[in-house]
Amino acid sequence: MPDPEEKKPPASTTGETAPASTVIQLATEQNLVWPPQAYNSTMDWNMWEESLEIYFLGKNVVTETGKRILLLNTLGLETLSSLIKWCHPRKPRDMTYPDLIAKLREKFAWKKNTFAARLKMSNEKQGVDQSEQDYIRQMTRLAADSDATERETILDILRGMRNMDIKRYLLRPENKCDTVAKLQEAVQEFLLHEQAMNSLLTSAVQMWSMWF
């Protein structure tokens, strides 16, 4: 069965048919784009929807009618059967593409459990072998999942840090760590300063051992 919307070979402004090479190139490009696998409830909806959008782009499907037909044709019998029940008394083929996608997202799209993510974030601690920067990046990801404010994120980061010297340094008023970005910069400054001091100390010990 041909696609509802198949890309037509471009014509020149003079009304002449496009060169054969252009037609072959367009046909080749379209043949490289495959429709997504029939969707079922065990699959990641967000990934499947992205694959569908890529298919639309590759096939130059731009109208709502074309998108609706392709969507219903690639859902698979199991999901289509469920969609028919959810849309009753309306029929999916009579609904708009945005309405159909919204209904499917409501049923299948992953939803954030902000409470669980917030609880995990507040109890998270820096690992023994985990660097400060990796720990901050980890906490930032948890903050995104829990919809935590920047202030809450900073407080949880400080609460879970292992190095008390860094904590005291970050809490100095002059550092003004009121954003996660500034907090990361202050941590980097502290670590560089600590590295430089350790290097000087090592050099001093080596010189002292040479003299005595």
PyMOL CGO cylinders between C-alpha atoms (Angstrom):
from pymol import cmd
from pymol.cgo import CYLINDER

trace = [
    CYLINDER, 0.00, 0.00, 0.00, 1.54, 3.40, -0.91, 0.3, 1, 1, 1, 1, 1, 1,
    CYLINDER, 1.54, 3.40, -0.91, 2.14, 5.94, 1.84, 0.3, 1, 1, 1, 1, 1, 1,
    CYLINDER, 2.14, 5.94, 1.84, -0.68, 8.48, 2.37, 0.3, 1, 1, 1, 1, 1, 1,
    CYLINDER, -0.68, 8.48, 2.37, 1.75, 11.24, 1.55, 0.3, 1, 1, 1, 1, 1, 1,
    CYLINDER, 1.75, 11.24, 1.55, 4.50, 10.33, -0.85, 0.3, 1, 1, 1, 1, 1, 1,
    CYLINDER, 4.50, 10.33, -0.85, 7.04, 12.95, -1.78, 0.3, 1, 1, 1, 1, 1, 1,
    CYLINDER, 7.04, 12.95, -1.78, 6.48, 14.07, -5.39, 0.3, 1, 1, 1, 1, 1, 1,
    CYLINDER, 6.48, 14.07, -5.39, 9.45, 14.68, -7.69, 0.3, 1, 1, 1, 1, 1, 1,
    CYLINDER, 9.45, 14.68, -7.69, 10.11, 18.42, -7.84, 0.3, 1, 1, 1, 1, 1, 1,
    CYLINDER, 10.11, 18.42, -7.84, 9.33, 20.22, -11.04, 0.3, 1, 1, 1, 1, 1, 1,
    CYLINDER, 9.33, 20.22, -11.04, 11.29, 23.16, -12.37, 0.3, 1, 1, 1, 1, 1, 1,
    CYLINDER, 11.29, 23.16, -12.37, 9.83, 26.64, -12.55, 0.3, 1, 1, 1, 1, 1, 1,
    CYLINDER, 9.83, 26.64, -12.55, 9.35, 26.16, -16.29, 0.3, 1, 1, 1, 1, 1, 1,
    CYLINDER, 9.35, 26.16, -16.29, 7.00, 23.21, -15.71, 0.3, 1, 1, 1, 1, 1, 1,
    CYLINDER, 7.00, 23.21, -15.71, 9.51, 20.62, -16.88, 0.3, 1, 1, 1, 1, 1, 1,
    CYLINDER, 9.51, 20.62, -16.88, 9.86, 17.29, -15.08, 0.3, 1, 1, 1, 1, 1, 1,
    CYLINDER, 9.86, 17.29, -15.08, 12.80, 17.00, -12.67, 0.3, 1, 1, 1, 1, 1, 1,
    CYLINDER, 12.80, 17.00, -12.67, 15.89, 15.18, -13.98, 0.3, 1, 1, 1, 1, 1, 1,
    CYLINDER, 15.89, 15.18, -13.98, 15.88, 11.39, -13.62, 0.3, 1, 1, 1, 1, 1, 1,
    CYLINDER, 15.88, 11.39, -13.62, 18.86, 11.58, -11.24, 0.3, 1, 1, 1, 1, 1, 1,
    CYLINDER, 18.86, 11.58, -11.24, 16.86, 13.77, -8.83, 0.3, 1, 1, 1, 1, 1, 1,
    CYLINDER, 16.86, 13.77, -8.83, 13.90, 11.38, -8.93, 0.3, 1, 1, 1, 1, 1, 1,
    CYLINDER, 13.90, 11.38, -8.93, 16.19, 8.42, -8.21, 0.3, 1, 1, 1, 1, 1, 1,
    CYLINDER, 16.19, 8.42, -8.21, 17.86, 10.29, -5.33, 0.3, 1, 1, 1, 1, 1, 1,
    CYLINDER, 17.86, 10.29, -5.33, 14.51, 11.13, -3.71, 0.3, 1, 1, 1, 1, 1, 1,
    CYLINDER, 14.51, 11.13, -3.71, 13.29, 7.56, -4.10, 0.3, 1, 1, 1, 1, 1, 1,
    CYLINDER, 13.29, 7.56, -4.10, 16.50, 6.25, -2.55, 0.3, 1, 1, 1, 1, 1, 1,
    CYLINDER, 16.50, 6.25, -2.55, 16.22, 8.64, 0.41, 0.3, 1, 1, 1, 1, 1, 1,
    CYLINDER, 16.22, 8.64, 0.41, 12.63, 7.58, 1.07, 0.3, 1, 1, 1, 1, 1, 1,
    CYLINDER, 12.63, 7.58, 1.07, 13.49, 3.90, 0.87, 0.3, 1, 1, 1, 1, 1, 1,
    CYLINDER, 13.49, 3.90, 0.87, 16.11, 4.40, 3.59, 0.3, 1, 1, 1, 1, 1, 1,
    CYLINDER, 16.11, 4.40, 3.59, 13.41, 5.49, 6.07, 0.3, 1, 1, 1, 1, 1, 1,
    CYLINDER, 13.41, 5.49, 6.07, 11.61, 2.64, 7.77, 0.3, 1, 1, 1, 1, 1, 1,
    CYLINDER, 11.61, 2.64, 7.77, 8.36, 2.91, 9.76, 0.3, 1, 1, 1, 1, 1, 1,
    CYLINDER, 8.36, 2.91, 9.76, 8.66, 2.23, 13.49, 0.3, 1, 1, 1, 1, 1, 1,
    CYLINDER, 8.66, 2.23, 13.49, 7.89, -1.23, 14.80, 0.3, 1, 1, 1, 1, 1, 1,
    CYLINDER, 7.89, -1.23, 14.80, 4.24, -1.80, 15.76, 0.3, 1, 1, 1, 1, 1, 1,
    CYLINDER, 4.24, -1.80, 15.76, 3.82, -0.35, 19.24, 0.3, 1, 1, 1, 1, 1, 1,
    CYLINDER, 3.82, -0.35, 19.24, 2.91, -2.44, 22.28, 0.3, 1, 1, 1, 1, 1, 1,
    CYLINDER, 2.91, -2.44, 22.28, 2.68, -1.57, 25.97, 0.3, 1, 1, 1, 1, 1, 1,
    CYLINDER, 2.68, -1.57, 25.97, 6.09, -3.07, 26.81, 0.3, 1, 1, 1, 1, 1, 1,
    CYLINDER, 6.09, -3.07, 26.81, 7.93, -0.54, 24.65, 0.3, 1, 1, 1, 1, 1, 1,
    CYLINDER, 7.93, -0.54, 24.65, 9.22, 2.92, 25.60, 0.3, 1, 1, 1, 1, 1, 1,
    CYLINDER, 9.22, 2.92, 25.60, 6.54, 5.28, 24.30, 0.3, 1, 1, 1, 1, 1, 1,
    CYLINDER, 6.54, 5.28, 24.30, 8.82, 8.33, 24.16, 0.3, 1, 1, 1, 1, 1, 1,
    CYLINDER, 8.82, 8.33, 24.16, 11.35, 6.49, 21.99, 0.3, 1, 1, 1, 1, 1, 1,
    CYLINDER, 11.35, 6.49, 21.99, 8.61, 5.09, 19.76, 0.3, 1, 1, 1, 1, 1, 1,
    CYLINDER, 8.61, 5.09, 19.76, 7.02, 8.51, 19.24, 0.3, 1, 1, 1, 1, 1, 1,
    CYLINDER, 7.02, 8.51, 19.24, 10.43, 9.95, 18.32, 0.3, 1, 1, 1, 1, 1, 1,
    CYLINDER, 10.43, 9.95, 18.32, 10.87, 7.15, 15.75, 0.3, 1, 1, 1, 1, 1, 1,
    CYLINDER, 10.87, 7.15, 15.75, 7.46, 8.01, 14.31, 0.3, 1, 1, 1, 1, 1, 1,
    CYLINDER, 7.46, 8.01, 14.31, 8.40, 11.69, 14.01, 0.3, 1, 1, 1, 1, 1, 1,
    CYLINDER, 8.40, 11.69, 14.01, 11.62, 10.73, 12.22, 0.3, 1, 1, 1, 1, 1, 1,
    CYLINDER, 11.62, 10.73, 12.22, 9.55, 8.60, 9.82, 0.3, 1, 1, 1, 1, 1, 1,
    CYLINDER, 9.55, 8.60, 9.82, 7.25, 11.56, 9.15, 0.3, 1, 1, 1, 1, 1, 1,
    CYLINDER, 7.25, 11.56, 9.15, 10.28, 13.73, 8.43, 0.3, 1, 1, 1, 1, 1, 1,
    CYLINDER, 10.28, 13.73, 8.43, 11.89, 11.18, 6.12, 0.3, 1, 1, 1, 1, 1, 1,
    CYLINDER, 11.89, 11.18, 6.12, 8.67, 10.63, 4.17, 0.3, 1, 1, 1, 1, 1, 1,
    CYLINDER, 8.67, 10.63, 4.17, 7.81, 14.33, 4.12, 0.3, 1, 1, 1, 1, 1, 1,
    CYLINDER, 7.81, 14.33, 4.12, 4.49, 13.74, 5.89, 0.3, 1, 1, 1, 1, 1, 1,
    CYLINDER, 4.49, 13.74, 5.89, 3.32, 17.18, 6.98, 0.3, 1, 1, 1, 1, 1, 1,
    CYLINDER, 3.32, 17.18, 6.98, -0.49, 17.16, 6.98, 0.3, 1, 1, 1, 1, 1, 1,
    CYLINDER, -0.49, 17.16, 6.98, -2.56, 16.10, 9.97, 0.3, 1, 1, 1, 1, 1, 1,
    CYLINDER, -2.56, 16.10, 9.97, -4.50, 13.60, 7.85, 0.3, 1, 1, 1, 1, 1, 1,
    CYLINDER, -4.50, 13.60, 7.85, -1.35, 11.87, 6.66, 0.3, 1, 1, 1, 1, 1, 1,
    CYLINDER, -1.35, 11.87, 6.66, 0.07, 11.70, 10.18, 0.3, 1, 1, 1, 1, 1, 1,
    CYLINDER, 0.07, 11.70, 10.18, -3.19, 10.32, 11.59, 0.3, 1, 1, 1, 1, 1, 1,
    CYLINDER, -3.19, 10.32, 11.59, -3.38, 7.54, 9.00, 0.3, 1, 1, 1, 1, 1, 1,
    CYLINDER, -3.38, 7.54, 9.00, 0.26, 6.53, 9.47, 0.3, 1, 1, 1, 1, 1, 1,
    CYLINDER, 0.26, 6.53, 9.47, -0.09, 6.61, 13.25, 0.3, 1, 1, 1, 1, 1, 1,
    CYLINDER, -0.09, 6.61, 13.25, -3.12, 4.31, 13.23, 0.3, 1, 1, 1, 1, 1, 1,
    CYLINDER, -3.12, 4.31, 13.23, -1.45, 2.06, 10.67, 0.3, 1, 1, 1, 1, 1, 1,
    CYLINDER, -1.45, 2.06, 10.67, 1.70, 1.58, 12.77, 0.3, 1, 1, 1, 1, 1, 1,
    CYLINDER, 1.70, 1.58, 12.77, 0.18, 1.15, 16.23, 0.3, 1, 1, 1, 1, 1, 1,
    CYLINDER, 0.18, 1.15, 16.23, -0.31, -2.59, 16.01, 0.3, 1, 1, 1, 1, 1, 1,
    CYLINDER, -0.31, -2.59, 16.01, -3.56, -4.48, 16.62, 0.3, 1, 1, 1, 1, 1, 1,
    CYLINDER, -3.56, -4.48, 16.62, -3.18, -4.71, 20.41, 0.3, 1, 1, 1, 1, 1, 1,
    CYLINDER, -3.18, -4.71, 20.41, -2.65, -0.98, 20.91, 0.3, 1, 1, 1, 1, 1, 1,
    CYLINDER, -2.65, -0.98, 20.91, -5.21, -0.03, 18.27, 0.3, 1, 1, 1, 1, 1, 1,
    CYLINDER, -5.21, -0.03, 18.27, -7.81, -2.19, 20.02, 0.3, 1, 1, 1, 1, 1, 1,
    CYLINDER, -7.81, -2.19, 20.02, -7.10, -0.39, 23.31, 0.3, 1, 1, 1, 1, 1, 1,
    CYLINDER, -7.10, -0.39, 23.31, -7.24, 3.01, 21.60, 0.3, 1, 1, 1, 1, 1, 1,
    CYLINDER, -7.24, 3.01, 21.60, -10.68, 2.22, 20.16, 0.3, 1, 1, 1, 1, 1, 1,
    CYLINDER, -10.68, 2.22, 20.16, -11.96, 1.49, 23.68, 0.3, 1, 1, 1, 1, 1, 1,
    CYLINDER, -11.96, 1.49, 23.68, -10.42, 4.66, 25.14, 0.3, 1, 1, 1, 1, 1, 1,
    CYLINDER, -10.42, 4.66, 25.14, -11.91, 6.85, 22.38, 0.3, 1, 1, 1, 1, 1, 1,
    CYLINDER, -11.91, 6.85, 22.38, -15.44, 5.35, 22.49, 0.3, 1, 1, 1, 1, 1, 1,
    CYLINDER, -15.44, 5.35, 22.49, -17.97, 6.53, 21.40, 0.3, 1, 1, 1, 1, 1, 1,
    CYLINDER, -17.97, 6.53, 21.40, -15.75, 8.38, 18.94, 0.3, 1, 1, 1, 1, 1, 1,
    CYLINDER, -15.75, 8.38, 18.94, -13.70, 6.45, 16.41, 0.3, 1, 1, 1, 1, 1, 1,
    CYLINDER, -13.70, 6.45, 16.41, -9.92, 7.02, 16.19, 0.3, 1, 1, 1, 1, 1, 1,
    CYLINDER, -9.92, 7.02, 16.19, -10.11, 7.57, 12.43, 0.3, 1, 1, 1, 1, 1, 1,
    CYLINDER, -10.11, 7.57, 12.43, -12.44, 10.53, 13.01, 0.3, 1, 1, 1, 1, 1, 1,
    CYLINDER, -12.44, 10.53, 13.01, -10.20, 12.20, 15.61, 0.3, 1, 1, 1, 1, 1, 1,
    CYLINDER, -10.20, 12.20, 15.61, -7.39, 14.66, 15.01, 0.3, 1, 1, 1, 1, 1, 1,
    CYLINDER, -7.39, 14.66, 15.01, -3.76, 13.59, 15.13, 0.3, 1, 1, 1, 1, 1, 1,
    CYLINDER, -3.76, 13.59, 15.13, -2.97, 15.82, 18.18, 0.3, 1, 1, 1, 1, 1, 1,
    CYLINDER, -2.97, 15.82, 18.18, -5.94, 14.33, 20.07, 0.3, 1, 1, 1, 1, 1, 1,
    CYLINDER, -5.94, 14.33, 20.07, -4.83, 10.77, 19.29, 0.3, 1, 1, 1, 1, 1, 1,
    CYLINDER, -4.83, 10.77, 19.29, -1.23, 11.44, 20.32, 0.3, 1, 1, 1, 1, 1, 1,
    CYLINDER, -1.23, 11.44, 20.32, -2.39, 13.12, 23.53, 0.3, 1, 1, 1, 1, 1, 1,
    CYLINDER, -2.39, 13.12, 23.53, -4.56, 10.10, 24.38, 0.3, 1, 1, 1, 1, 1, 1,
    CYLINDER, -4.56, 10.10, 24.38, -1.70, 7.66, 23.74, 0.3, 1, 1, 1, 1, 1, 1,
    CYLINDER, -1.70, 7.66, 23.74, 0.76, 9.76, 25.74, 0.3, 1, 1, 1, 1, 1, 1,
    CYLINDER, 0.76, 9.76, 25.74, -1.67, 9.83, 28.64, 0.3, 1, 1, 1, 1, 1, 1,
    CYLINDER, -1.67, 9.83, 28.64, -1.76, 6.02, 28.69, 0.3, 1, 1, 1, 1, 1, 1,
    CYLINDER, -1.76, 6.02, 28.69, 1.78, 5.06, 27.74, 0.3, 1, 1, 1, 1, 1, 1,
    CYLINDER, 1.78, 5.06, 27.74, 4.23, 7.93, 28.28, 0.3, 1, 1, 1, 1, 1, 1,
    CYLINDER, 4.23, 7.93, 28.28, 6.55, 7.65, 31.26, 0.3, 1, 1, 1, 1, 1, 1,
    CYLINDER, 6.55, 7.65, 31.26, 5.48, 9.93, 34.12, 0.3, 1, 1, 1, 1, 1, 1,
    CYLINDER, 5.48, 9.93, 34.12, 7.85, 11.30, 36.69, 0.3, 1, 1, 1, 1, 1, 1,
    CYLINDER, 7.85, 11.30, 36.69, 7.32, 10.22, 40.28, 0.3, 1, 1, 1, 1, 1, 1,
    CYLINDER, 7.32, 10.22, 40.28, 8.52, 13.49, 41.76, 0.3, 1, 1, 1, 1, 1, 1,
    CYLINDER, 8.52, 13.49, 41.76, 7.91, 12.45, 45.36, 0.3, 1, 1, 1, 1, 1, 1,
    CYLINDER, 7.91, 12.45, 45.36, 10.05, 9.31, 45.07, 0.3, 1, 1, 1, 1, 1, 1,
    CYLINDER, 10.05, 9.31, 45.07, 12.76, 11.23, 43.20, 0.3, 1, 1, 1, 1, 1, 1,
    CYLINDER, 12.76, 11.23, 43.20, 12.74, 13.98, 45.84, 0.3, 1, 1, 1, 1, 1, 1,
    CYLINDER, 12.74, 13.98, 45.84, 13.04, 11.42, 48.63, 0.3, 1, 1, 1, 1, 1, 1,
    CYLINDER, 13.04, 11.42, 48.63, 15.95, 9.71, 46.88, 0.3, 1, 1, 1, 1, 1, 1,
    CYLINDER, 15.95, 9.71, 46.88, 17.68, 13.04, 46.32, 0.3, 1, 1, 1, 1, 1, 1,
    CYLINDER, 17.68, 13.04, 46.32, 17.40, 14.13, 49.96, 0.3, 1, 1, 1, 1, 1, 1,
    CYLINDER, 17.40, 14.13, 49.96, 18.94, 10.84, 51.11, 0.3, 1, 1, 1, 1, 1, 1,
    CYLINDER, 18.94, 10.84, 51.11, 21.68, 10.65, 48.49, 0.3, 1, 1, 1, 1, 1, 1,
    CYLINDER, 21.68, 10.65, 48.49, 25.29, 10.70, 49.70, 0.3, 1, 1, 1, 1, 1, 1,
    CYLINDER, 25.29, 10.70, 49.70, 28.55, 11.16, 47.86, 0.3, 1, 1, 1, 1, 1, 1,
    CYLINDER, 28.55, 11.16, 47.86, 30.22, 7.81, 47.16, 0.3, 1, 1, 1, 1, 1, 1,
    CYLINDER, 30.22, 7.81, 47.16, 33.55, 6.94, 48.74, 0.3, 1, 1, 1, 1, 1, 1,
    CYLINDER, 33.55, 6.94, 48.74, 35.31, 6.88, 45.36, 0.3, 1, 1, 1, 1, 1, 1,
    CYLINDER, 35.31, 6.88, 45.36, 33.07, 9.47, 43.72, 0.3, 1, 1, 1, 1, 1, 1,
    CYLINDER, 33.07, 9.47, 43.72, 34.54, 12.84, 42.75, 0.3, 1, 1, 1, 1, 1, 1,
    CYLINDER, 34.54, 12.84, 42.75, 32.81, 16.04, 43.83, 0.3, 1, 1, 1, 1, 1, 1,
    CYLINDER, 32.81, 16.04, 43.83, 32.01, 17.02, 40.24, 0.3, 1, 1, 1, 1, 1, 1,
    CYLINDER, 32.01, 17.02, 40.24, 30.49, 13.61, 39.43, 0.3, 1, 1, 1, 1, 1, 1,
    CYLINDER, 30.49, 13.61, 39.43, 28.45, 13.80, 42.62, 0.3, 1, 1, 1, 1, 1, 1,
    CYLINDER, 28.45, 13.80, 42.62, 27.11, 17.25, 41.72, 0.3, 1, 1, 1, 1, 1, 1,
    CYLINDER, 27.11, 17.25, 41.72, 26.17, 16.06, 38.21, 0.3, 1, 1, 1, 1, 1, 1,
    CYLINDER, 26.17, 16.06, 38.21, 24.35, 13.08, 39.72, 0.3, 1, 1, 1, 1, 1, 1,
    CYLINDER, 24.35, 13.08, 39.72, 22.42, 15.33, 42.10, 0.3, 1, 1, 1, 1, 1, 1,
    CYLINDER, 22.42, 15.33, 42.10, 21.55, 17.69, 39.25, 0.3, 1, 1, 1, 1, 1, 1,
    CYLINDER, 21.55, 17.69, 39.25, 19.96, 14.81, 37.33, 0.3, 1, 1, 1, 1, 1, 1,
    CYLINDER, 19.96, 14.81, 37.33, 17.96, 13.81, 40.42, 0.3, 1, 1, 1, 1, 1, 1,
    CYLINDER, 17.96, 13.81, 40.42, 16.86, 17.42, 40.83, 0.3, 1, 1, 1, 1, 1, 1,
    CYLINDER, 16.86, 17.42, 40.83, 15.48, 17.43, 37.28, 0.3, 1, 1, 1, 1, 1, 1,
    CYLINDER, 15.48, 17.43, 37.28, 13.46, 14.28, 38.00, 0.3, 1, 1, 1, 1, 1, 1,
    CYLINDER, 13.46, 14.28, 38.00, 12.09, 15.66, 41.27, 0.3, 1, 1, 1, 1, 1, 1,
    CYLINDER, 12.09, 15.66, 41.27, 11.40, 19.23, 40.08, 0.3, 1, 1, 1, 1, 1, 1,
    CYLINDER, 11.40, 19.23, 40.08, 13.50, 20.49, 43.00, 0.3, 1, 1, 1, 1, 1, 1,
    CYLINDER, 13.50, 20.49, 43.00, 14.30, 24.19, 43.18, 0.3, 1, 1, 1, 1, 1, 1,
    CYLINDER, 14.30, 24.19, 43.18, 17.89, 25.36, 42.84, 0.3, 1, 1, 1, 1, 1, 1,
    CYLINDER, 17.89, 25.36, 42.84, 18.06, 26.19, 46.54, 0.3, 1, 1, 1, 1, 1, 1,
    CYLINDER, 18.06, 26.19, 46.54, 16.80, 22.71, 47.47, 0.3, 1, 1, 1, 1, 1, 1,
    CYLINDER, 16.80, 22.71, 47.47, 19.33, 21.16, 45.11, 0.3, 1, 1, 1, 1, 1, 1,
    CYLINDER, 19.33, 21.16, 45.11, 22.22, 23.10, 46.63, 0.3, 1, 1, 1, 1, 1, 1,
    CYLINDER, 22.22, 23.10, 46.63, 21.20, 22.19, 50.19, 0.3, 1, 1, 1, 1, 1, 1,
    CYLINDER, 21.20, 22.19, 50.19, 20.93, 18.50, 49.30, 0.3, 1, 1, 1, 1, 1, 1,
    CYLINDER, 20.93, 18.50, 49.30, 24.30, 18.59, 47.54, 0.3, 1, 1, 1, 1, 1, 1,
    CYLINDER, 24.30, 18.59, 47.54, 25.96, 20.11, 50.61, 0.3, 1, 1, 1, 1, 1, 1,
    CYLINDER, 25.96, 20.11, 50.61, 24.19, 17.68, 52.92, 0.3, 1, 1, 1, 1, 1, 1,
    CYLINDER, 24.19, 17.68, 52.92, 25.53, 14.66, 51.06, 0.3, 1, 1, 1, 1, 1, 1,
    CYLINDER, 25.53, 14.66, 51.06, 29.12, 15.85, 50.55, 0.3, 1, 1, 1, 1, 1, 1,
    CYLINDER, 29.12, 15.85, 50.55, 31.81, 13.86, 52.34, 0.3, 1, 1, 1, 1, 1, 1,
    CYLINDER, 31.81, 13.86, 52.34, 34.60, 16.46, 52.48, 0.3, 1, 1, 1, 1, 1, 1,
    CYLINDER, 34.60, 16.46, 52.48, 33.96, 18.85, 55.38, 0.3, 1, 1, 1, 1, 1, 1,
    CYLINDER, 33.96, 18.85, 55.38, 36.68, 21.25, 54.22, 0.3, 1, 1, 1, 1, 1, 1,
    CYLINDER, 36.68, 21.25, 54.22, 34.90, 21.76, 50.90, 0.3, 1, 1, 1, 1, 1, 1,
    CYLINDER, 34.90, 21.76, 50.90, 31.59, 22.24, 52.71, 0.3, 1, 1, 1, 1, 1, 1,
    CYLINDER, 31.59, 22.24, 52.71, 33.05, 24.97, 54.92, 0.3, 1, 1, 1, 1, 1, 1,
    CYLINDER, 33.05, 24.97, 54.92, 34.61, 26.65, 51.89, 0.3, 1, 1, 1, 1, 1, 1,
    CYLINDER, 34.61, 26.65, 51.89, 31.34, 26.59, 49.93, 0.3, 1, 1, 1, 1, 1, 1,
    CYLINDER, 31.34, 26.59, 49.93, 29.40, 28.06, 52.85, 0.3, 1, 1, 1, 1, 1, 1,
    CYLINDER, 29.40, 28.06, 52.85, 31.58, 31.17, 53.02, 0.3, 1, 1, 1, 1, 1, 1,
    CYLINDER, 31.58, 31.17, 53.02, 29.42, 34.23, 52.23, 0.3, 1, 1, 1, 1, 1, 1,
    CYLINDER, 29.42, 34.23, 52.23, 32.01, 35.60, 49.77, 0.3, 1, 1, 1, 1, 1, 1,
    CYLINDER, 32.01, 35.60, 49.77, 31.60, 32.56, 47.50, 0.3, 1, 1, 1, 1, 1, 1,
    CYLINDER, 31.60, 32.56, 47.50, 27.90, 33.33, 46.90, 0.3, 1, 1, 1, 1, 1, 1,
    CYLINDER, 27.90, 33.33, 46.90, 26.97, 29.78, 45.89, 0.3, 1, 1, 1, 1, 1, 1,
    CYLINDER, 26.97, 29.78, 45.89, 23.34, 30.62, 45.13, 0.3, 1, 1, 1, 1, 1, 1,
    CYLINDER, 23.34, 30.62, 45.13, 23.22, 28.56, 41.92, 0.3, 1, 1, 1, 1, 1, 1,
    CYLINDER, 23.22, 28.56, 41.92, 24.44, 25.06, 41.09, 0.3, 1, 1, 1, 1, 1, 1,
    CYLINDER, 24.44, 25.06, 41.09, 26.72, 26.51, 38.40, 0.3, 1, 1, 1, 1, 1, 1,
    CYLINDER, 26.72, 26.51, 38.40, 28.41, 28.81, 40.94, 0.3, 1, 1, 1, 1, 1, 1,
    CYLINDER, 28.41, 28.81, 40.94, 28.67, 25.90, 43.36, 0.3, 1, 1, 1, 1, 1, 1,
    CYLINDER, 28.67, 25.90, 43.36, 30.48, 23.84, 40.72, 0.3, 1, 1, 1, 1, 1, 1,
    CYLINDER, 30.48, 23.84, 40.72, 32.86, 26.72, 40.01, 0.3, 1, 1, 1, 1, 1, 1,
    CYLINDER, 32.86, 26.72, 40.01, 33.63, 27.13, 43.72, 0.3, 1, 1, 1, 1, 1, 1,
    CYLINDER, 33.63, 27.13, 43.72, 34.29, 23.40, 44.09, 0.3, 1, 1, 1, 1, 1, 1,
    CYLINDER, 34.29, 23.40, 44.09, 36.65, 23.51, 41.12, 0.3, 1, 1, 1, 1, 1, 1,
    CYLINDER, 36.65, 23.51, 41.12, 38.51, 26.49, 42.61, 0.3, 1, 1, 1, 1, 1, 1,
    CYLINDER, 38.51, 26.49, 42.61, 38.88, 24.70, 45.94, 0.3, 1, 1, 1, 1, 1, 1,
    CYLINDER, 38.88, 24.70, 45.94, 40.19, 21.52, 44.32, 0.3, 1, 1, 1, 1, 1, 1,
    CYLINDER, 40.19, 21.52, 44.32, 42.70, 23.44, 42.18, 0.3, 1, 1, 1, 1, 1, 1,
    CYLINDER, 42.70, 23.44, 42.18, 43.91, 25.37, 45.23, 0.3, 1, 1, 1, 1, 1, 1,
    CYLINDER, 43.91, 25.37, 45.23, 44.19, 22.15, 47.23, 0.3, 1, 1, 1, 1, 1, 1,
    CYLINDER, 44.19, 22.15, 47.23, 46.12, 20.51, 44.39, 0.3, 1, 1, 1, 1, 1, 1,
    CYLINDER, 46.12, 20.51, 44.39, 48.52, 23.46, 44.18, 0.3, 1, 1, 1, 1, 1, 1,
    CYLINDER, 48.52, 23.46, 44.18, 49.10, 23.43, 47.95, 0.3, 1, 1, 1, 1, 1, 1,
    CYLINDER, 49.10, 23.43, 47.95, 49.76, 19.68, 47.94, 0.3, 1, 1, 1, 1, 1, 1,
    CYLINDER, 49.76, 19.68, 47.94, 52.23, 20.14, 45.10, 0.3, 1, 1, 1, 1, 1, 1,
    CYLINDER, 52.23, 20.14, 45.10, 54.08, 22.87, 47.03, 0.3, 1, 1, 1, 1, 1, 1,
    CYLINDER, 54.08, 22.87, 47.03, 54.12, 20.72, 50.15, 0.3, 1, 1, 1, 1, 1, 1,
    CYLINDER, 54.12, 20.72, 50.15, 55.53, 17.77, 48.22, 0.3, 1, 1, 1, 1, 1, 1,
    CYLINDER, 55.53, 17.77, 48.22, 58.27, 19.96, 46.73, 0.3, 1, 1, 1, 1, 1, 1,
    CYLINDER, 58.27, 19.96, 46.73, 59.14, 21.36, 50.17, 0.3, 1, 1, 1, 1, 1, 1,
    CYLINDER, 59.14, 21.36, 50.17, 59.41, 17.87, 51.66, 0.3, 1, 1, 1, 1, 1, 1,
    CYLINDER, 59.41, 17.87, 51.66, 61.65, 16.75, 48.82, 0.3, 1, 1, 1, 1, 1, 1,
    CYLINDER, 61.65, 16.75, 48.82, 63.94, 19.75, 49.27, 0.3, 1, 1, 1, 1, 1, 1,
    CYLINDER, 63.94, 19.75, 49.27, 64.04, 19.23, 53.04, 0.3, 1, 1, 1, 1, 1, 1,
    CYLINDER, 64.04, 19.23, 53.04, 65.01, 15.56, 52.56, 0.3, 1, 1, 1, 1, 1, 1,
    CYLINDER, 65.01, 15.56, 52.56, 67.86, 16.61, 50.25, 0.3, 1, 1, 1, 1, 1, 1,
    CYLINDER, 67.86, 16.61, 50.25, 69.26, 19.03, 52.83, 0.3, 1, 1, 1, 1, 1, 1,
    CYLINDER, 69.26, 19.03, 52.83, 69.08, 16.66, 55.74, 0.3, 1, 1, 1, 1, 1, 1,
]
cmd.load_cgo(trace, "trace")
